[in-house]
Amino acid sequence: MEYHDTQSKDARKYLSAHHIPEAIEASLTAAAIYRPANPLLTILRDLKRVKSGDFDGLLSWDTFIDESDLPVERVFKPCFIVAHIFDNPFVREKYHQQMKRAIEHYSRVKLKKYFHMLKVFHKHRIAKKVIDRKNTNKATSHFNSKMRKRCLSVWINHSQVYKANVARAIDLLLKSISYSYLLKCFTYWRLFTKDIHWKNNYFQKQALRQSNENNSNSLHDADDNIQDVDYISRLPSSIATKIFKFLDLKSRIACSMVCNSWHALLQDCALYTELDLTNSGFKINDSLFHNILRRYKFFLYHIKLESCNQLSPKSLVNLKECRNLQDVDLTGCQVKAPLFQELGTGCPFITYLNLSYCNVDDSCFAHIAKNFPSLKYLDLSYCVLLTEAGFYYLVTNKSLRNLAHLNLSGCKINGNCLADIGQCCQFLTSFILDFIPALTDECISKLAATCFRLRILSLIQAVKITDKALKFISSNLTQLEKIFIEGNKLITDSGVASVMGLRNLKQIHIVDCLRLYDTGLKPCTNLRMLSVLNFTDCIRLTDRGIKHVLASPSAFHIQELSLTNCIRVGDHTVQKIVNCCPNLTYLSVAYCENITDVGVVMLAHHPKLHTLDISGCSIDDYGVGSLRQAQNLVNLSMAECNLVTDIGIERMSKVENVKCLNLSFCTNLSDYGMKMLIFERKCLTHLNIGGCKLITNGTLSSIASVCDYLLKLNISENKNITDKGIRLIRNGCKKLSYLNVSYCPKITYESIAKLIQNNCKVIHTMNV
C-alpha cells in the first residue's frame, strides 16, 4: 500500500472538511463511557450513522452519549485525536536521526574552526609580544642615549660657566692688588667681625642672669638710679582715670594706698561703672560681694560675675540695690526664681542678661519673661532645665517684645518653642541655635515664618537640617546678614546656593559641610556686601569654586577668609586673593597641601594682610624667607612645616611687626635659627615652639634675655628642655601668664611651682 503523507496541508484540509476527527472522537468517547462487549461493532454502527448524514454540521465529542451519562470533563484532550491522526512516528524518528547527525557535524566543524582561530590568535599574540619587547628595548636605548647627550651638554655648559667665573675671579683678584682696594675690603671685614663679636657677647651676658642673688642685686642697683617721680599725678584726671581703668579691683585698691593724689584719683565714680569680679584678684564670697555692692551700687552700670560659684542665690539678690544696673553677666552662677523677680523690679533698666551654664528652669524663665520689659540681650545657652512649657510664658506674658538677641545654644527646644519665640519677639535680629541636634526642617520653617527681621542666624551642629530648611531661610529671611552652619552632612549645593542668593549677606560661615561642591558657590557673584568668609573643612571645594567668590563685586570688601583644610585649593586661588581682595586682613590656608612657595611669595606682597596661617602647607625656606616683605603682618602661624630650616627662619626674622608666632612641630628648627629670630623680634607676645625636637635650653636662655613682653609660651613635647630652662624663663619673662610644658619628661613640678605662685597658668602632665 502506497504511503500518503498525512501531514500535508491538503490532507489536513480534507479530513477537517469531512469531520473525520470529530466522528472518531465521538465514537471513541461513547465506547469509553458505555464499554460494550463488542466495541468494534459499536464503533462501526456509529460511523454508519455519521455516513447516513444524520449529524451534518452537529458532530461533537458527546454526540453518541445521552445527557444523563455526560461526564464532567472531556474524555480525550482536543489535541489527542489530531496528534495521532496527523503525526507519523516513522517520519518523526527519521527526522530526529537526521537532525542529530546534522548537529554533530555542525559541532565538529565549529570546534575545528575555533581551535584554528585560537591557534592563529596565540601566534599573533606571541609575535606582538616579541615586537613590543624589541620596540621597548629600542626606546630605552634611545632614551638613555638622549639623556647621556643631555647630561653631557649640561656638564659642558656648566664647565664653561665655571671657567668664565674662575677667569672673572682671577681678574677681580688682580684688580684688588692695589693698596686702596685692599684697605677698603679690610675695613668692611673688620666691621663685620666686630658686629658678630658684639652679638655673641650680648647673648653670653644675658645667659648669665640665672641666679636669684644676681637678679636681686641688679634690681637694687637699678632702683638706686631711678628718681622718685610721679608721672600719673601730673597727667590730666581724665587720662589718669583711663589708665587706672585697665587695672582690676585688687590692683586699684592697692594703688589707692600709694599716696593721697592716687587715692583722690581712684575715688572717681567713672572707674566703678564697670566691675569685672571674675578677674578681680579676689576670691569672691558672699561677704566681700555685699561690701562691694554697698560701696559702688550708686554708679554701677555693668557687672560681670562669670564662674563665681561661691556666691549664694541670696547674696545675688542684693543686686536689686543697684538701681542703674544695665548689664548683668551671671555665667555659671547658682540662680533661683526669686532672684529674677527681685532683680526685675529693683533694676528696671537692665538690657543685657547672660545666664549661660546656669540652672535656669521654667519658673526662672517665667519671671524673666514677666519682669524685664527693657531686655534686649538674653543668653540662655546650655540651660538644660528649660522645657517647652517655659517658652510658653513668652506668649502669655508678652513682655520681651523688645528682645533683639537670643542665645539658646545647647537647650532642649522644638518647633513649638521657636513658634512661641517668633510670635512674641517679633523684633528679634540675632538668634543663636548652636549644638541643638534636635533641630529639623520643620523647626526652621516655623522660625523663618515668624522671625522675618533676623539678621544673624547660627545653626552650628544642627545635623538634621537639609536643603529644605535653607530654602525656607532664603525665601523668608531676606534681611539676613550673617549665617553660621557647621558640621552638617545633609546640606548640598542647592541649599547653599539658595542662601547665597541673599543680597544683604556680610558674613558666611559654612564649616565641615562635606557635600558642598563648587556649584554651590556660583550665586556668590551677586553678593555685594560680603566681608567675612569661612569654608573650613569643606574638602570638596577647588580653585574653581573659590573663583566664583573672588569674581563677585564683594571681593573688594572681603576682610577675613578661612580656607583651612580645603585640600584641593592651590596657588591659583592665592593669586586671585592677592589680585581681587586688597582689603583682606585675615587669611587661613592651613593644611592646603597644594599651596607652595609660589603662593606664599604672592601673599608676602599683600598690602594689608594682618594675620596669616600657612600651617601644613608645602613650603620651604624660600617661601618663608619671602615673608620678610610683609611689613604689616602681626600674627603668623607656620605649624607642621617640616621643610623649613634655620635658614628660612633667619630670613623671615626681618618682619618688623610680628608679635604672635606659631612654629610648632617644625622639626628642622634648632637653637641657631631661634636665636636669630628672637634677637630680631624682641616684642614677641605669643610664641609656640611645641614639638620642635631640636630646641634646647639655649633657646629659652635667649627668650629670657630678650623677650620682656612675652605673655604666652608653648614648649610642649620637647625632650631636651630641663628645669634649667624653666628657671631662666621664670627669671627673665616677668609678664608671662601662660606656659605649656606638657610631655616634657625632664621638667619637674618643683621648677614650675614658683611660676604657678606668680599667677602664671601652667599646663603640664605631671602627677603632683
C-alpha positions in Angstrom: 0.0 0.0 0.0 1.4 3.3 -1.0 2.1 5.7 1.9 0.5 9.1 1.8 1.9 12.0 3.9 -0.9 12.8 6.3 0.9 15.9 7.4 0.5 17.7 4.2 -1.8 20.7 4.1 -4.2 19.1 1.6 -4.7 16.0 3.8 -5.4 18.2 6.8 -8.0 20.3 4.9 -9.6 17.1 3.5 -10.0 15.4 6.9 -11.2 18.6 8.6 -13.8 19.2 5.9 -15.4 15.8 6.3 -15.4 16.0 10.1 -13.5 12.7 10.4 -11.6 13.7 13.6 -14.8 14.7 15.3 -16.6 11.5 14.3 -13.7 9.3 15.5 -13.5 11.2 18.8 -17.3 10.9 19.4 -17.4 7.1 18.7 -14.3 6.5 20.9 -15.8 8.6 23.7 -19.0 6.6 23.6 -17.1 3.4 23.7 -15.0 4.6 26.6 -18.1 5.5 28.6 -20.5 2.6 27.8 -17.8 -0.1 27.5 -19.8 -2.5 25.2 -19.0 -6.2 24.9 -18.1 -5.8 21.2 -16.7 -2.3 20.9 -15.7 -2.6 17.2 -19.4 -3.3 16.1 -20.5 -0.3 18.2 -17.9 2.0 16.6 -18.9 0.7 13.1 -22.6 1.3 13.9 -21.8 4.9 15.0 -19.8 5.5 11.9 -22.6 4.3 9.7 -24.9 6.7 11.4 -22.5 9.5 10.6 -22.3 8.3 7.0 -26.0 8.3 6.6 -25.9 12.1 7.3 -28.0 12.3 10.4 -25.5 14.6 12.1 -24.4 17.0 9.3 -22.7 20.0 11.0 -23.6 18.9 14.5 -20.8 16.5 15.4 -19.1 16.9 18.7 -17.3 14.7 21.2 -20.6 14.0 23.1 -22.8 13.2 20.1 -23.4 9.5 20.9 -23.8 10.0 24.7 -27.1 10.5 26.5 -27.5 13.6 28.6 -27.8 11.6 31.7 -24.4 9.9 31.1 -22.4 13.0 30.2 -19.1 13.1 32.0 -17.9 16.1 34.0 -14.8 16.7 31.8 -13.9 15.8 28.2 -12.5 12.3 28.0 -9.9 13.0 25.3 -8.0 16.2 25.0 -8.7 18.3 21.9 -5.2 17.7 20.6 -5.1 13.9 21.3 -7.1 12.7 18.2 -5.5 15.2 15.9 -2.0 14.4 17.0 -2.5 10.6 16.5 -4.1 11.1 13.1 -1.6 13.6 11.6 1.7 12.6 13.3 3.7 9.8 11.6 6.1 8.0 14.1 8.3 6.7 11.2 8.8 10.1 9.7 9.4 11.7 13.2 12.1 9.1 14.1 13.8 9.6 10.7 13.7 13.4 11.1 15.2 13.1 14.7 18.1 11.0 13.4 18.9 13.4 10.6 18.8 16.4 13.0 21.1 14.6 15.4 23.7 13.9 12.6 23.4 17.5 11.4 24.1 18.9 14.9 27.1 16.6 15.5 28.5 17.6 12.1 28.0 21.3 12.8 29.6 21.0 16.2 32.7 19.3 14.8 33.1 21.9 12.1 32.7 24.8 14.6 35.2 23.2 17.1 37.8 22.8 14.3 37.2 26.4 13.3 37.5 27.7 17.0 40.8 25.8 17.6 42.2 27.1 14.3 41.3 30.7 15.3 42.7 30.2 18.8 46.0 28.9 17.3 46.2 31.9 15.0 45.4 34.4 17.8 48.1 32.8 20.1 50.7 33.0 17.3 49.8 36.6 16.7 50.0 37.5 20.4 53.4 35.9 20.7 54.6 37.8 17.7 53.2 41.0 19.1 55.0 40.5 22.4 58.3 40.0 20.6 57.7 43.1 18.5 56.8 45.1 21.7 59.9 43.9 23.5 62.1 44.9 20.6 60.4 48.3 20.4 60.8 48.8 24.2 64.5 47.9 24.1 65.0 50.4 21.2 63.1 53.1 23.1 65.1 52.5 26.2 68.4 52.6 24.4 67.3 55.8 22.5 66.2 57.5 25.8 69.5 56.6 27.5 71.5 57.9 24.7 69.4 61.1 24.7 69.9 61.5 28.4 73.6 61.0 28.1 73.8 63.6 25.4 71.7 66.0 27.6 73.8 65.4 30.7 77.0 65.9 28.6 75.7 69.2 27.2 74.7 70.4 30.6 78.1 69.5 32.0 79.8 71.2 29.1 77.8 74.4 29.7 78.5 74.2 33.5 82.2 73.8 32.9 82.2 76.7 30.5 80.4 78.9 33.1 82.7 77.7 35.8 85.7 78.6 33.7 84.2 82.0 33.0 83.6 82.6 36.7 87.2 81.5 37.5 88.5 83.9 34.9 86.4 86.7 36.3 87.5 85.9 39.9 91.1 86.0 38.8 90.5 89.4 37.1 89.0 90.7 40.3 91.9 89.4 42.4 94.3 91.1 40.1 92.4 94.3 40.4 92.3 94.1 44.2 96.1 94.2 44.4 96.0 97.9 44.7 96.5 99.2 48.2 93.4 101.3 48.4 91.1 98.5 47.4 92.7 96.1 49.9 92.3 98.7 52.6 88.6 99.1 51.9 88.0 95.4 52.0 89.9 95.0 55.3 87.8 97.8 56.8 84.5 96.2 55.9 85.7 92.8 57.2 86.7 94.4 60.5 83.3 96.0 60.9 81.5 92.7 60.1 83.6 90.7 62.6 83.1 93.4 65.3 79.3 93.2 64.8 79.4 89.4 65.1 81.6 89.6 68.2 79.2 92.1 69.8 76.2 89.8 69.2 77.9 86.8 70.7 78.9 88.8 73.8 75.4 90.0 74.1 73.9 86.5 74.3 76.6 85.3 76.7 76.0 88.2 79.1 72.2 87.7 79.0 72.6 83.9 79.7 74.5 84.7 82.9 71.3 86.1 84.6 70.4 82.8 86.3 70.8 83.2 90.0 68.3 85.0 92.2 71.1 86.8 94.1 72.4 88.4 91.0 68.9 89.4 89.9 68.1 91.0 93.3 71.4 92.9 93.3 70.8 94.1 89.8 67.3 95.3 90.8 68.6 97.2 93.8 71.3 98.8 91.8 68.7 99.8 89.2 66.3 101.2 91.8 69.0 103.5 93.2 69.4 105.2 89.8 65.6 105.8 89.4 64.3 109.0 90.6 61.0 109.1 92.5 58.8 110.9 90.0 55.0 110.6 90.0 54.1 110.9 86.3 50.5 109.7 86.8 49.6 112.7 89.1 51.0 115.1 86.5 48.5 113.9 83.9 45.0 115.3 83.5 42.5 113.5 85.6 40.6 112.1 82.6 43.7 110.5 81.2 44.8 109.1 84.6 41.3 107.7 85.1 41.5 105.8 81.7 44.9 104.4 82.8 43.5 103.1 86.1 40.5 101.5 84.3 42.9 98.9 82.9 43.6 97.6 86.4 41.5 95.0 88.2 39.7 95.8 91.5 42.5 94.4 93.7 45.2 96.5 91.9 43.0 99.6 92.2 42.7 99.2 95.9 46.5 98.7 96.2 47.1 101.8 94.1 44.8 103.9 96.3 47.2 103.3 99.2 50.3 104.6 97.4 49.7 108.3 98.0 47.0 110.9 98.5 46.9 112.0 94.9 46.4 108.5 93.6 43.8 107.9 96.4 41.9 111.0 95.1 42.1 109.9 91.5 40.8 106.4 92.4 37.7 107.9 94.1 36.3 108.9 90.7 33.0 107.2 90.1 33.7 106.7 86.4 36.2 103.9 87.4 33.5 101.8 89.0 30.7 101.9 86.4 32.0 98.6 85.1 33.1 95.8 87.5 34.7 92.5 86.4 34.7 90.4 89.5 35.8 87.3 87.5 39.3 88.7 87.2 39.3 91.0 90.3 42.2 89.3 92.0 40.0 88.3 95.0 38.2 85.1 95.8 34.6 86.4 95.7 32.4 85.2 98.6 29.1 86.5 100.0 30.5 89.0 102.5 33.0 90.5 100.1 30.3 90.8 97.4 28.0 92.5 99.8 30.7 95.1 100.7 31.5 95.8 97.1 27.8 96.4 96.2 27.4 98.6 99.3 30.2 100.8 98.2 29.7 101.0 94.4 25.9 100.4 94.0 25.0 104.0 93.1 27.2 104.3 90.0 27.4 100.6 88.9 26.2 100.0 85.3 27.9 96.8 84.3 28.8 93.8 86.4 30.4 90.5 85.4 30.2 87.5 87.8 31.3 84.8 85.5 32.1 81.5 87.3 31.6 83.0 90.7 30.3 79.7 92.1 30.8 80.6 95.7 28.1 83.2 95.6 24.8 82.0 97.0 21.4 82.9 95.4 20.6 85.0 98.5 23.6 87.2 98.0 22.9 87.7 94.3 19.5 89.2 95.3 21.4 92.2 96.6 21.9 93.3 93.0 18.5 94.8 93.2 20.0 97.7 95.2 21.9 98.8 92.0 19.1 100.9 90.5 21.2 102.0 87.5 22.3 98.5 86.5 22.1 97.7 82.8 24.4 94.8 82.0 24.5 91.6 84.2 26.7 88.6 83.5 25.9 85.6 85.8 27.5 82.9 83.7 27.9 79.7 85.7 26.3 81.1 88.9 23.7 79.5 91.1 20.4 81.2 90.5 16.8 80.7 91.6 13.4 82.1 90.6 13.1 84.8 93.4 16.4 86.4 92.2 14.8 87.4 88.8 11.7 88.6 90.5 13.6 91.0 92.8 16.1 91.9 90.1 13.4 92.8 87.6 11.6 95.1 90.0 14.7 96.7 91.5 16.6 97.2 88.3 14.1 98.2 85.6 16.8 99.4 83.1 18.5 96.0 82.6 19.1 95.4 78.8 21.8 92.7 78.9 21.4 89.4 80.8 23.8 86.5 80.4 22.7 83.3 82.1 24.7 80.7 80.2 25.5 77.5 82.1 23.1 78.4 84.9 20.5 76.2 86.5 17.6 78.2 84.9 14.3 76.3 84.8 10.8 77.1 83.6 9.9 79.1 86.8 13.0 81.3 86.4 12.2 81.9 82.8 8.6 82.8 83.7 9.9 85.6 85.9 12.4 86.7 83.3 9.6 86.9 80.7 7.4 88.9 83.1 9.8 91.4 84.9 12.3 92.5 82.3 10.5 94.7 79.8 13.6 96.6 78.6 15.7 93.4 78.0 17.4 93.4 74.6 20.1 90.7 75.0 19.4 87.4 76.6 21.8 84.4 76.7 20.4 81.1 78.0 23.0 78.8 76.4 23.3 75.4 77.9 20.4 75.9 80.4 19.3 72.3 80.0 16.5 72.5 82.5 14.3 74.7 80.2 11.4 72.9 78.5 8.6 73.7 76.1 6.4 74.9 79.0 8.9 77.6 79.9 8.9 79.2 76.4 5.1 79.3 76.5 5.4 82.1 79.1 6.6 84.3 76.3 3.2 84.1 74.7 1.2 84.6 77.9 3.3 87.5 79.4 4.3 89.3 76.2 6.9 91.4 78.0 10.0 90.6 75.9 8.8 92.3 72.8 12.0 94.4 72.6 14.3 91.4 72.7 16.9 91.7 69.9 19.4 89.0 70.7 18.6 85.5 72.0 21.1 82.6 72.5 19.6 79.2 73.1 22.7 77.0 72.3 22.6 73.6 73.9 18.9 73.9 75.1 16.2 71.3 74.6 13.8 73.1 72.2 11.5 72.1 69.4 9.4 73.7 66.7 6.7 74.8 69.1 9.3 76.7 71.2 10.5 78.5 68.1 7.0 79.4 67.1 6.3 80.9 70.5 9.5 82.9 70.4 8.7 84.2 66.9 5.2 85.1 67.9 6.4 87.1 70.9 9.8 88.5 69.9 9.0 90.0 66.6 11.9 92.4 66.6 14.5 89.7 67.1 17.5 90.3 65.0 20.1 87.8 66.3 19.3 84.1 67.1 21.9 81.6 68.2 20.8 77.9 68.0 24.2 76.1 68.3 24.6 72.5 69.4 20.9 71.6 69.2 20.8 68.2 67.3 17.0 68.0 67.5 16.5 70.9 65.1 14.7 69.8 62.0 13.4 71.5 58.8 10.0 71.9 60.4 11.6 73.9 63.3 13.4 76.2 60.9 10.3 76.7 58.8 8.4 77.9 61.9 11.2 80.2 62.8 11.5 81.7 59.4 7.8 82.2 59.1 7.7 84.4 62.2 11.2 86.0 62.8 11.4 87.7 59.4 13.6 90.5 60.8 16.5 88.2 61.7 20.0 89.5 60.6 22.1 86.9 62.4 21.4 83.2 62.5 23.7 80.5 63.8 23.0 76.7 63.3 26.2 75.1 64.4 26.0 71.3 64.8 22.3 71.3 63.6 22.9 67.9 61.9 19.3 67.1 60.9 18.5 70.2 58.8 18.6 69.8 55.0 18.5 71.9 51.9 14.7 72.4 52.5 15.5 74.4 55.7 18.0 76.6 53.9 15.4 77.3 51.2 12.9 78.4 53.9 15.6 80.8 55.2 16.4 82.3 51.8 12.7 82.8 50.9 11.6 84.4 54.3 14.7 85.9 56.0 15.6 88.4 53.2 17.4 90.8 55.7 19.8 88.1 56.9 23.4 89.4 57.1 25.3 86.7 59.0 24.8 82.9 58.9 26.7 80.2 60.6 26.5 76.5 59.6 28.8 73.8 60.8 29.1 70.0 61.0 26.1 69.3 58.7 26.4 66.2 56.4 23.0 66.7 54.7 23.3 70.1 53.1 24.2 70.1 49.4 24.9 72.6 46.7 21.3 73.5 46.1 20.7 74.6 49.7 23.9 76.6 49.9 23.1 78.2 46.5 19.7 79.4 47.8 21.3 81.0 50.8 24.0 82.7 48.6 21.2 84.4 46.8 20.6 86.7 49.8 22.0 90.0 48.7 22.5 91.5 52.2 24.9 88.8 53.4 28.0 90.1 55.1 29.4 87.0 56.9 29.1 83.4 55.7 30.4 80.6 57.9 29.9 77.1 56.3 32.2 74.8 58.1 32.7 71.0 57.8 30.0 70.5 55.1 31.3 67.6 53.2 28.7 67.7 50.4 29.4 71.2 49.3 30.9 71.4 45.8 31.9 74.3 43.6 28.5 74.7 42.0 27.0 75.8 45.4 29.2 79.0 45.3 28.1 80.2 41.8 25.4 82.6 43.3 28.2 84.4 45.2 28.7 86.5 42.1 25.6 88.5 43.0 26.8 89.4 46.5 28.0 93.0 47.1 28.5 93.4 50.9 30.4 90.3 51.8 33.2 90.9 54.3 33.8 87.5 56.1 34.0 84.1 54.6 34.8 80.8 56.3 34.8 77.5 54.4 36.9 75.5 56.9 37.0 71.7 56.3 34.9 71.9 53.1 37.2 69.4 51.3 35.2 69.3 48.1 35.9 72.9 47.2 38.5 73.6 44.5 40.1 76.7 42.8 37.1 76.9 40.5 34.6 77.3 43.4 36.6 79.9 45.2 36.9 81.8 41.9 33.2 82.4 41.9 33.5 84.2 45.3 36.5 86.2 44.3 34.9 87.2 41.0 32.0 88.9 42.8 31.7 92.6 43.4 32.1 92.0 47.2 35.7 90.7 46.8 36.9 94.2 47.3 35.3 94.3 50.7 36.4 90.9 52.0 38.4 91.3 55.2 38.6 87.7 56.5 38.9 84.5 54.6 39.4 81.0 56.0 40.1 78.0 53.7 41.6 75.7 56.4 41.8 72.1 55.3 40.4 72.8 51.8 42.9 70.3 50.4 42.1 71.0 46.7 42.8 74.7 46.8 46.1 75.8 45.4 48.3 78.6 44.2 45.7 79.8 41.6 43.3 80.8 44.4 46.1 82.6 46.3 46.8 84.6 43.1 43.2 85.6 42.9 43.1 86.6 46.5 46.1 88.9 46.1 44.6 90.5 43.0 41.0 90.8 44.0 41.0 91.3 47.8 43.0 94.5 48.6 41.4 95.0 52.0 42.0 91.4 53.3 43.4 91.4 56.8 43.0 87.7 57.9 43.7 84.6 55.8 43.9 81.0 56.8 45.1 78.4 54.2 46.3 75.9 56.8 46.7 72.3 55.6 46.1 73.3 51.9 48.8 71.0 50.6 48.7 72.3 47.1 49.8 75.8 48.2 53.6 76.1 47.6 56.3 78.7 47.9 54.9 80.5 44.8 51.6 81.3 46.7 53.4 82.4 49.8 55.6 84.8 47.8 52.5 86.4 46.3 50.9 86.7 49.8 54.0 88.5 51.1 53.3 91.4 48.7 49.7 91.9 50.0 49.5 95.4 51.4 47.1 94.9 54.4 47.4 91.3 55.5 47.5 91.3 59.3 47.1 87.6 60.2 48.3 84.6 58.1 48.0 80.9 58.8 50.0 78.6 56.4 50.4 75.6 58.7 50.9 72.3 57.0 51.5 73.8 53.5 54.1 72.6 51.1 56.6 75.4 51.7 60.3 75.6 52.4 63.0 78.2 53.3 62.4 80.2 50.1 58.7 80.8 50.7 59.3 81.5 54.4 62.1 83.9 53.6 59.9 85.9 51.3 57.6 86.8 54.2 60.1 89.4 55.3 58.5 91.7 52.7 55.1 91.5 54.6 55.6 94.5 56.8 52.0 94.7 58.2 52.0 91.0 59.3 51.3 90.7 63.1 50.1 87.1 63.6 51.8 84.3 61.7 51.3 80.5 62.1 53.6 78.0 60.3 52.9 74.8 62.3 54.0 71.5 60.9 56.1 73.0 58.1 58.8 70.3 58.2 60.7 71.6 55.2 61.5 74.9 56.9 65.0 75.1 58.4 67.1 77.7 60.3 68.0 79.4 57.0 64.3 80.3 56.3 63.7 81.4 59.9 66.7 83.7 59.8 65.5 85.3 56.6 61.9 85.6 57.9 63.1 87.3 61.1 63.3 90.7 59.3 59.5 91.0 59.5 59.1 94.1 61.7 55.6 93.8 63.3 55.2 90.1 64.1 54.0 89.6 67.7 52.3 86.2 67.7 54.3 83.4 66.1 53.4 79.7 65.9 56.3 77.3 64.8 55.0 74.2 66.5 56.2 70.8 65.1 58.7 72.4 62.7 61.1 69.5 63.3 64.1 71.0 61.5 64.4 74.2 63.6 67.3 74.4 66.0 68.7 76.8 68.6 70.7 78.8 66.0 67.6 79.8 63.9 65.6 80.6 67.1 68.4 82.8 68.5 68.5 84.8 65.2 64.7 85.2 65.3 64.4 86.2 68.9 67.2 88.7 68.6 65.4 90.5 65.8 61.9 90.1 67.3 62.2 91.3 70.9 58.5 92.4 71.1 57.0 88.9 70.7 54.0 88.3 73.0 52.9 84.8 71.9 55.3 82.1 70.9 54.6 78.4 70.2 57.6 76.1 69.6 56.0 72.9 70.9 57.1 69.7 69.2 60.4 71.3 67.9 62.6 68.4 68.9 66.0 70.2 68.3 65.2 73.1 70.6 67.2 73.1 73.9 67.7 75.3 76.9 69.8 77.7 74.7 66.6 78.9 73.0 64.9 79.5 76.4 68.0 81.4 77.5 67.7 83.8 74.5 63.9 84.2 75.2 64.5 85.0 78.8 67.2 87.6 78.0 65.3 89.5 75.2 61.6 88.9 75.2 60.4 91.1 78.0 56.9 91.4 76.7 56.2 87.7 76.3 52.8 86.6 77.6 52.2 83.1 76.3 54.8 80.4 75.6 54.3 76.8 74.5 57.3 74.4 74.6 55.4 71.1 74.9 56.6 67.7 73.7 60.3 68.5 73.9 62.7 66.1 75.5 65.7 68.4 75.6 64.4 71.1 77.9 65.1 70.8 81.6 64.5 72.6 84.8 67.3 75.0 84.0 65.4 76.4 81.0 62.3 76.9 83.2 64.3 78.7 85.8 65.7 81.1 83.1 62.1 81.8 81.8 60.9 82.5 85.4 63.7 85.0 86.0 63.6 86.7 82.6 59.9 86.8 81.4 58.2 88.6 84.3 55.0 89.2 82.3 54.4 85.5 81.4 50.8 84.5 82.1 50.6 81.1 80.2 53.1 78.3 79.9 52.6 74.9 78.3 55.2 72.2 79.3 53.1 69.1 78.5 55.0 65.9 77.8 58.4 67.4 78.7 59.9 64.5 80.7 62.9 66.3 82.0 60.9 69.1 83.7 59.8 68.5 87.3 56.9 70.1 89.2 59.3 71.9 91.6 60.6 74.0 88.7 57.2 75.3 87.7 55.7 75.7 91.2 57.1 79.2 91.6 55.5 80.2 88.2 52.2 79.0 89.5 52.6 81.1 92.6 53.1 84.1 90.4 49.7 83.7 88.8 51.1 82.1 85.7 48.8 79.4 84.2 51.0 76.3 83.6 49.8 73.3 81.6 51.6 70.2 82.5 51.2 66.4 82.6 52.9 65.6 85.9 51.5 63.8 88.9 51.7 66.2 91.8 
